[in-house]
Amino acid sequence: MEQLHLWLDIACEAGTLMFEFIGVIILVLAGLVGVINFVKKSPYTRLELAKGMALGLEFKMGGEILRTVGVTRWQDIAMVGGIILLRAALAFLIHWEIKSEEKECEALEHKAQIEKKSGNK
């Protein structure tokens, strides 16, 4: 039984590190793409950056959730719970930002289509 517990701890630690690492990589790549889009003056810069941040944050939150498997003290549970709540709040705000950016982009595309049609006549 002790051996099984040891393997569970190792698997949880490895999984947590994997999720956290992937989340960091996604955040860094999203930031780099955001800078490139900003330099190109793309109207979708904020939308793409927000989507990348949301995806990276989801992986980071997955790592925190997996970390709760090995937590045994109430202090540690409270700390991990607080981190999860903060990341969930950030994810909610980022998703809200994505929705508003998508509406803005749709309005810009619609305006461009109208201008194109009126320019053809």
C-alpha positions in Angstrom: 0.0 0.0 0.0 2.9 2.3 0.8 4.4 1.7 -2.6 1.1 2.6 -4.3 0.9 5.8 -2.4 4.5 6.6 -3.4 3.7 6.0 -7.1 0.6 8.2 -6.8 2.7 11.0 -5.3 5.2 10.7 -8.2 2.5 10.6 -10.8 0.7 13.6 -9.4 3.9 15.6 -9.1 4.9 14.7 -12.7 1.5 15.6 -14.0 1.4 18.9 -12.1 4.8 19.9 -13.5 3.7 18.9 -17.0 0.5 20.9 -16.9 2.4 23.9 -15.4 5.1 23.7 -18.0 2.7 23.5 -20.9 0.7 26.4 -19.4 3.9 28.5 -19.3 4.9 27.6 -22.8 1.4 28.6 -24.1 1.5 31.9 -22.2 5.0 32.8 -23.6 4.0 31.8 -27.2 0.8 33.8 -26.9 2.8 36.8 -25.7 5.2 36.5 -28.6 2.4 36.2 -31.1 0.7 39.2 -29.4 3.8 41.3 -29.8 4.1 40.3 -33.5 0.4 41.1 -34.1 0.8 44.4 -32.3 3.7 45.4 -34.5 1.7 44.4 -37.6 -1.2 46.5 -36.2 -3.6 43.6 -36.5 -7.1 44.4 -35.3 -7.3 40.9 -33.7 -4.3 41.3 -31.4 -6.2 41.6 -28.2 -8.6 38.8 -29.1 -5.7 36.4 -30.0 -3.7 37.3 -26.9 -6.7 36.8 -24.7 -7.4 33.4 -26.2 -3.8 32.4 -25.6 -3.9 33.6 -22.1 -7.1 31.8 -21.4 -5.7 28.5 -22.7 -2.5 28.8 -20.8 -4.4 29.7 -17.6 -6.6 26.6 -18.1 -3.4 24.4 -18.1 -2.0 26.2 -15.1 -5.4 25.6 -13.3 -5.3 21.9 -14.2 -1.9 21.7 -12.6 -3.3 23.2 -9.4 -6.3 20.9 -9.3 -3.9 17.9 -9.8 -1.8 19.3 -6.9 -4.8 18.9 -4.6 -4.5 15.1 -4.8 -1.4 15.1 -2.7 -2.4 17.8 -0.2 -3.1 16.5 3.3 -3.0 19.6 5.6 -5.9 22.0 5.8 -3.5 25.0 5.4 -2.3 23.6 2.1 -5.8 22.8 1.0 -6.8 26.4 1.7 -3.8 27.8 -0.2 -4.4 25.6 -3.2 -8.1 26.4 -3.1 -7.3 30.1 -3.0 -5.0 29.8 -6.0 -7.7 27.9 -7.9 -10.3 30.6 -7.0 -8.0 33.4 -8.2 -7.2 31.6 -11.4 -10.9 30.8 -12.0 -11.7 34.5 -11.5 -8.9 35.5 -14.0 -10.2 32.9 -16.5 -13.7 34.3 -16.1 -12.5 37.9 -16.8 -10.4 36.7 -19.8 -13.4 34.9 -21.3 -15.5 38.0 -20.7 -12.8 40.0 -22.6 -12.8 37.5 -25.4 -16.6 37.8 -25.8 -16.4 41.6 -26.0 -13.5 41.5 -28.4 -15.3 39.0 -30.6 -18.3 41.3 -30.8 -16.0 44.3 -31.6 -14.3 42.3 -34.4 -17.6 41.2 -35.8 -18.7 44.8 -35.9 -15.5 45.8 -37.7 -16.0 43.1 -40.2 -19.6 44.0 -40.8 -18.6 47.7 -41.2 -15.9 46.7 -43.7 -18.4 44.6 -45.7 -20.9 47.5 -45.9 -18.1 49.8 -47.0 -17.0 47.3 -49.6 -20.5 46.9 -51.0 -21.1 50.7 -51.1 -17.8 51.2 -52.8 -18.7 48.8 -55.6 -21.9 50.6 -56.5 
